[in-house]
Amino acid sequence: MLYVNVYNSSNLSKHMFWPGMGDPAKRKKTLKYLAITAAIGISVALGNTFVQSQIKGGDPLYQCTNGKDIKYQLSATLEITVDGVKQDIPANVGITKDCQRSLYTLADDGVIHIASTKEYPFEVGHFLWLMGFDLRDMDETKSKIYENGMESPDFIHTIIHDGAHYRAEFVSKNSEGAPTFTPPS
């Protein structure tokens, strides 16, 4: 024989409670636990935001140089190829309406400008990150960076020097049928 229990909604609501909310003593403990957990979560989030702002505040990569006393300036040129095809370096990389970063471009001519309040070891990879170049799609074992015609052993960590010319030759993973991490257009 098959027995089926059928509850109507009014009967169901009388017998079903949220866990920990049925007994008034348990309800008070549960609500207190949830309040403490929420307070801890909010405190951790605010603390993390404060610490990150303190760390990034002094880092020239994250600074806006608008109106600051610039003591360190240089410029260099960069050309980028992916699978042998020259890539455009857009104008105004690092420049928004409200902020000019320490690393930036003014035109699409491949000239990278650096203006900072202090000397800092800016790297080619910093500029690639700032312009949104997706290095995850590149085969780093086959890609190379050249400084004034000489291959750099530091790859994307090559320090940018005043007046130097950099050539970044990337080989994409996708050229061999590997999956790409770039979202479809």
URVENPE-V6262 format. One record per pair of residues at least 24 apart in sequence whose ideal C-beta (glycine too) atoms are under 7 Angstrom apart, sorted by the first residue. I is the first residue (numbers start at 0). J is the second residue. D is the distance in whole Angstrom. If there is no record, write none. Layout:
i->I j->J d->D
i->I j->J d->D
This chain:
i->59 j->101 d->4
i->59 j->115 d->4
i->59 j->117 d->7
i->59 j->119 d->4
i->60 j->101 d->7
i->60 j->125 d->6
i->62 j->101 d->6
i->63 j->98 d->4
i->63 j->99 d->6
i->63 j->100 d->7
i->64 j->99 d->5
i->64 j->100 d->7
i->64 j->101 d->6
i->64 j->114 d->5
i->64 j->115 d->7
i->65 j->98 d->6
i->65 j->99 d->6
i->67 j->116 d->5
i->68 j->116 d->6
i->69 j->114 d->5
i->69 j->115 d->7
i->69 j->116 d->7
i->70 j->116 d->6
i->70 j->117 d->6
i->71 j->115 d->5
i->71 j->117 d->6
i->71 j->118 d->5
i->72 j->113 d->7
i->72 j->114 d->5
i->73 j->113 d->5
i->73 j->161 d->4
i->74 j->110 d->6
i->74 j->111 d->6
i->74 j->112 d->5
i->74 j->113 d->7
i->74 j->161 d->7
i->75 j->111 d->5
i->75 j->159 d->5
i->75 j->160 d->7
i->75 j->161 d->7
i->75 j->162 d->7
i->75 j->163 d->5
i->75 j->164 d->7
i->75 j->165 d->6
i->76 j->109 d->5
i->76 j->110 d->6
i->76 j->164 d->5
i->76 j->165 d->7
i->77 j->109 d->5
i->77 j->111 d->5
i->77 j->123 d->7
i->77 j->126 d->7
i->77 j->165 d->5
i->77 j->167 d->7
i->78 j->109 d->6
i->78 j->166 d->5
i->79 j->167 d->5
i->80 j->168 d->5
i->80 j->169 d->7
i->81 j->169 d->5
i->81 j->171 d->6
i->82 j->170 d->6
i->82 j->171 d->5
i->82 j->174 d->5
i->88 j->130 d->7
i->92 j->129 d->6
i->92 j->130 d->4
i->93 j->129 d->5
i->100 j->129 d->7
i->102 j->126 d->5
i->102 j->129 d->5
i->111 j->159 d->7
i->113 j->159 d->7
i->120 j->158 d->5
i->121 j->159 d->5
i->122 j->155 d->7
i->122 j->156 d->5
i->122 j->157 d->6
i->122 j->158 d->6
i->122 j->159 d->7
i->123 j->155 d->6
i->123 j->157 d->5
i->123 j->159 d->6
i->123 j->165 d->6
i->123 j->167 d->7
i->124 j->155 d->3
i->124 j->156 d->6
i->127 j->155 d->6
i->133 j->180 d->7
i->133 j->181 d->5
i->135 j->180 d->4
i->136 j->171 d->6
i->136 j->172 d->6
i->136 j->173 d->6
i->136 j->179 d->5
i->136 j->180 d->6
i->136 j->181 d->5
i->137 j->169 d->4
i->137 j->170 d->7
i->137 j->171 d->6
i->137 j->172 d->7
i->138 j->170 d->5
i->138 j->171 d->7
i->138 j->172 d->5
i->141 j->170 d->4
i->142 j->168 d->6
i->142 j->169 d->4
i->142 j->170 d->5
i->143 j->168 d->5
